[in-house]
Amino acid sequence: MVRLRFLMSAVFSLIAAAIVSGYLAGAAAADAVVTNDVAKSARLHELTVDTDAFTEPTKLHVFLPTGYDDDPDRRWPVTYSLAGVQNNYDSFAKVLRGESLTADYPSIVVSPDGNSGWWSDWYNFGEGGAPKYETFVIDQLIPLIDARYRTEGDRAHRAIMGISMGGYGSMSLAARHPDLFGSAATMSGAVDSNLPLISASLSLTSTFDGGRINAVNGNWLTQAVRWHGKNPTDLASNLRGMDVQVRTANGNINTSIGEGDTIDDYVSCVVEAGVYQGSVSFNAKLDSLGVDHLWKDYGAGCHTRENFTRELLATMAVFEGNFANPAPDPATFDYKTIESDFDIWGWSIKADLRRAVEFMRVWGGENTLTLKGSGTTSVISPPIYGDYDLVNVNGVGVAPDADGRIHFNVNLGSPHWIQAYTLFAPSDYRTITVNIEPQT
């Protein structure tokens, strides 16, 4: 019955989706502190972390690579593994037999606790606050792991992967933070919340964590922009320049890998068939955008340990190759987000305080930046101009600050005051290119 733990909540969501098919309508976090470290084995540690991202301490598993203690000077890549709905930090170890699965994998593997939170900071109907899964993973967990263990600590040696809801999480976090991850993978992932079954699951499973329906993103009818702003398929263009894998089965029993011997297998096929549509949609969007990626449709296979194991082994083999031959960071970037205050590739962007929630697109390179949006936008460059007394920004001289950054504003017209994806939301976004010329 071990598979039932993977399946139960997803089945509930699919059933509920059929019932309600017509109803589809932050402050800086404190540092996370490790309060307990239990060695479960020579390679597996269970950490307890006190953090204001949650209302109570959270736990995670850290799998050290074989040979970690043999060479105190060697540094290692890190792989973050995100679980599905109602699975916990220990599911990778207990259900997927993660310790033996990673015995020959030359990377630290970190498995945090995602509960049924969709790896997101919850909107909580405008109240914000805990739980904040994205804040924990991005702002707290990554720095904690890099400080506590001998990691490589750069983008090329950092990967993220996930199964089911974890596939949504891995692709959403990678797309929202493409400067942090060189590799990302979804396995049997619910990676398009525009689809009714996946949308209904995301709406309803917040109740498994003690929240209200739609606590994660709000009601689709009034907060659609928040749904689109985290949905991997909507953010697919942000993944350009990253090594991306999309793996899935189609929901038909596969006896060759050991499926079909219990009722759980047949129930799991319903779940896999549902998330399969999300993977197909996500793959099509990546194709349409020309975003290079690996697409693997295994055909027969269900939401089972057997299917997940073959997906995981293939995924980690690709990651291992990427770690051994790290790709350079892209020379240019193309990024869009609904956040009003964000950092990307060293650039700090703050949207007009009067602007309603909507997408902003930013793209460019070292000495050029193009923005598309509305309102007066404040920009701070990366710290790369310290050797210059003056930098021309579209012909206007700007003196770098003590850190070598330049500060300037970009006028994108009047700020839109109607939230995107609502009635009468404007579509007249302004595009401005900024040319930056250091003065020698």
Residue, then its C-alpha position, 0 to 999 in steps of 0.5 A: m500500500v506504499r503507493l497509496r500515499f502518493l496517490m490518495s490526495a491526487v485522486f481526491s483532487l481529480i474526483a473533486a475536479a469533476i464535481v466542481s468543473g464549473y467552478l474554475a473561475g513580501a517582506a524579507a525573510a529571517d535566516a533559517v537556523v538548523t536546530n537539530d541534525v540527526a545522522k540516519s546513516a553515514r550518508l543521510h542526515e535529517l535536519t530540523v530548521d527553524t524559519d519564519a517561512f512556516t508557523e513551525p519548524t520544518k524538516l528536510h533530508v540531505f543525502l551526501p554523495t558516496g565518498y563525501d568524507d574521503d576528500p575534505d577538499r572536494r566540493w560537490p554539486v547540489t540537487y534539490s528534489l521536490a515531492g508531490v502532494q501530501n508527500n513529505y521530506d522523507s518520501f524520497a528516502k522511504v518511498l523511492r528508496g533514495e539512499s540506494l538510488t543515489a549511491d552512485y550519484p556524484s551530488i548532494v541531494v536535498s529533499p525539503d518538505g513541501n506538504s501540499g503547498w505547491w512549492s509556492d508562497w501562499y497568497n492567503f487572500g491578500e494576507g500573505g504570510a506563512p506558508k512560504y515554500e518558495t521563500f524557504v527554498i530560494d532565500q533560505l535553504i540554498p544559502l543554508i546548504d551552501a554554507r553547511y556543506r562543501t558545495e560548488g555553489d554556482r548555477a551550473h552545479r545546482a539542479i532542481m527536479g520534482i515529481s507530480m506537484g514537485g514537477y510543478g515546483s521544480m519548473s516554477l522555481a527554475a523559471r522564476h529564478p533561472d539565474l540559480f539553476g543550471s539544470a531542471a527536470t519535471m517527472s510526471g509533473a502537473v506543469d500546466s495549471n491552465l488545465p482544469l484538472i490540475s487547476a482544481s487540484l491546486s485550488l483544493t489541496s491547500t485544504f490538506d495543509g489546513g488552508r482554505i480552498n484557493a489559498v495558494n493563488g487566490n480565486w482564478l476569477t479575480q486573481a488569474v494573474r497570480w496563477h499565470g505568474k507561477n505556472p511553468t507553462d506561462l513562464a516557459s520562455n524564462l527557461r531558455g539557456m537552462d538544461v530542461q528535461v520533461r519526462t512523463a508516462n501516459g497512464n496506461i499500465n506497464t507490466s514490464i516495469g512491475e505495474g498492474d499487481t495491485i489496485d493502487d496501480y490502476v488508481s495511479c493510472v488515472v492520476e498519471a493520465g491527468v498530469y500527462q496532459g500537463s506535460v504535453s502542454f508544457n512540452a508544446k509551449l517549449d517547442s513553440l518558443g524554441v526553448d531547447h529541452l529534452w522531451k521523453d514520453y515513456g508511453a505506458g506507465c502510471h503514477t507509481r514508484e516503478n515509473f518514478t524510479r526509471e524517470l529519476l535514474a534517467t534524470m540524474a544521469v543527465f544531471e551528472g553529465n551537466f555537472a561534469n561538463p558545466a555550461p557557461d551562463p548565458a550571455t543574454f537573458d529574457y525574463k518575465t515576472i509578475e513580481s513588482d520588486f525582483d532581482i535577476w542576473g544581478w539586475s535589481i528592478k522595482a516597478d512603479l508603486r502605483r502599478a497593478v499586478e501584471f507581467m513585466r518583461v526584461w531582457g538584454g545583456e551586460n550593456t543593454l537592457t530592454l523593459k516592457g511594462s507600465g509605470t516608472t521603473s527603478v533599475i540598479s545594475p550589477p556591480i560591474y562599473g566600478d572602474y568608471d567615473l561615469v556611465n552614459v545611460n541613453g546619453v545621460g551621465v550616471a556615476p556608479d555607486a561605491d559598489g560599482r552599480i548604476h541607478f536609473n529610472v525607465n519611463l514605461g508610461s502611465p502605470h496600469w491601475i487595473q490588474a492583468y487578466t481582469l475586465f478592462a485590463p489594459s494591453d498598451y505596454r510600453t517597450i524601452t531599450v536602455n543603452i549603457e556606455p561606460q566612459t573610458 
